[in-house]
Amino acid sequence: MVRLSPHFSLAELTTTAHRTIDNTAPRSIIDRLRALCLALLEPVRDQFGPLRVTSGYRCPELNTAIGGAKASAHVFGCAVDFAPWGGFAPGRRSIEIVQWIVDSDLPYDQVIDEYSSTSSWAHLGALRPGVTEQKPRRMALTMRRGVYSRFDGL
């Protein structure tokens, strides 16, 4: 098993339910995933405990198949969607994790509190390669029923 960081493996960040799509990450993507895990995911895990990655790297074919944004940070190996293992404990929601990230000094580019009718999760992204900005935007959003808005916090 290839470890990207103390608590996250390459398999966790590349596994897909789409059995016909090869989502093998190239070396440059693996390096970005490692940086993402070390700089962003590990500190979140330290604060909230074990995390269940629901989406990490997506090759372009996979990203298209699931209807991801054309310029998704997932395609560059710079984003991860996750929730705590076992879901959120009573009274704990993805909004709490997002609020903690916003209040932290983590070098995130984008964090999103996402919610659908059946689940909630956090999206966390690092600065993509080739972006002209030299430092992360620290953009915080909320997504409800497919609509994005500014994150207003707890």
C-alpha positions, 0 to 999 in steps of 0.5 A: 500500500502506497502511503501519501501521509501517516493516515492516508493512502493513495488508494483512498484518494484514487478509488472509484466505484466506476469499474470501467474507468482507470483512475490511476494517478500519474506521478505528478498527481501523486506528488500533489495528493501527497502535498494535499494530505500533508498540508490539509487533510492531516491537520483536519484529521488531528482535530476531528479524528478519522476521515472517510474520503469520498472523492479525491483524484479524478482522471478527466474521464471520471470527472466527466462521467460524474458531472464534475466541473471542467476545471475541477481541482480534483482533476489536478490532484488538488482537492478532496471530499470527505466526512468523518468515519461513521458520518457526523456524530449527533450535533456535528455537521460538515459546517463545523469542520468548514468553520474550523478550516476557515478559522485555521491558518491552513493554506487552503485554496477553497473549502466548501460545506456541501449538503444534499438531501441524503448526506453532508461532506466537506470539500477541501482544495489546494492551489492548482498548478499553473494558477497565476496567484502565488498564494491560496484564495482561502475561498469558503463556500456553501453548497445546498441543492447544487447552488453555491453561495458564500460561507457565512459560518456557524 
